[in-house]
């Protein structure tokens, strides 16, 4: 199998992240790996070289080809097992030929292992200064919120958590959110259609949108209706967080 190389060793309490080059600039994938790491854990990074070339260190991943197709599903699953990874970070392929393999990797990695899969759909080279997190009434969105909180802690980004409340509904979720969003700002709006509300907010000029992957996809297709709507509405980069089977 392709060589696995530890990019950074870490002591006792570690969060292990496997990063696949390709589909997005390597520096952004590394940023997401850092933002997937719990506050009190140290980060251990691994890279998987799909071409079986030697990898010598972090600089090798930073020089990876963003156009490279993803490795095979079997190779990725074996790598996740061998590294005991807690998360997998990868970019959405620019090449249509790699997208079917990519979708299989996401589906099987989250189904077969307790691994969060974080996908970056890279769409521009702007810094992530304004970040939007559309939050639904779903426990799985907490994974996306965790990534957003860590982005906010860098001090370089303004993060807005959008919570949509249905008309006439009694809702106490925003109280819980205010206690758990850290440095993020909470914006509560009343609307009957959460997808339309998120799209309207996205048009206000965000650089990054972080989503929980809580909707069921059509088999063989990656994007859900909510994700497609946001992609059509804005040029923002999307980060989609797929919780593994350990999410509850």
Secondary structure as UniProt FT lines:
FT   STRAND          4..8
FT   STRAND          14..20
FT   HELIX           26..35
FT   TURN            39..40
FT   STRAND          42..48
FT   TURN            50..51
FT   HELIX           58..62
FT   TURN            66..67
FT   HELIX           73..83
FT   STRAND          87..91
FT   HELIX           96..98
FT   HELIX           99..112
FT   STRAND          116..121
FT   STRAND          130..135
FT   TURN            139..140
FT   HELIX           141..153
FT   STRAND          158..165
FT   TURN            167..168
FT   HELIX           173..180
FT   TURN            182..183
FT   STRAND          185..190
FT   HELIX           194..202
FT   TURN            203..205
FT   STRAND          208..212
FT   TURN            219..220
FT   HELIX           225..233
FT   STRAND          237..242
FT   TURN            245..246
//
